[in-house]
Amino acid sequence: MKKERLKGFITGILIASLVFATINAAPVKKSLSVFYNNIQVVVDGVKINPTDAKGNKAEPFAYDGTIYLPRK
């Protein structure tokens, strides 16, 4: 009987810890240094002017060796 009570107690503490950690988890923010080097986008020989979902001009940028393009 004592083993079952101890097992239940430990299980309760673990569940409470997980719930507490989930509730108090803060979003992670990260600052990046990116490069806007007048990157040109050409598809099938036609220059494309990238835009965001609202039609605003969106300039491609490079970060850590990867070029990022806007997504519609």
N, C-alpha and C positions, 0 to 999 in steps of 0.2 A: 504494500500500500504506500509506503514512503517513497519508493522508486517512482511510482506513478505520479505522486504529488510533485516530486522534484522535477520530473520530466515535464509536467504541465507548467510548472513555474518557469522553468528555463525557456520553454516554447513561448510562453506569454511575454517574457522579457525580450526575446528575439523579435517577435512580431511587433511589439511596441517600439523597439528600436528602429526597425525598418520603416514603420509608419512615420515616426518622428523624423527620420532622415529624409524621407520623401517629401514631407510637408515643408521642411526647412531648407530644402535644396535651392540654392541661388542659381539663377542663370549665369552662364559663363560668357564674359565679354572679352573679345580679343581685338587689339588694334593691329592693322597690317600696314606695311609700306609697299605700295604698288607703283608700277611704272606705266605712265601713259606716253608711249613713244610714237604717237601718230600712226598707230597700227592700221594698216589697210586690209580690208576683207574683200577678196575677189573670188567669185564663184563662176565657173565656166567662162572666164574672161570678162565678167561684168563686175564692176566695183559696187559693193553693197554698202549702204549707210545704215548701220544698225540702229534700231530704236527699241525702247522698252514697250511694255504692254499698253501704255497710254499714248504711244506714238512719239514720245520725247526722245531726242537724240541720246544715245547711250554709247559711250566710247569704250572699246575693248581695252583691257589692261593686262599686264603681265605680273605674275607673282610666283616666286620660287620656281622659275623655269616653265611655267604653264601660262598659256594665253586664255583669258576668260572672256567670253562673248555674252551679250545679253540674250535672254530667252524670252520668246513671245508667249 
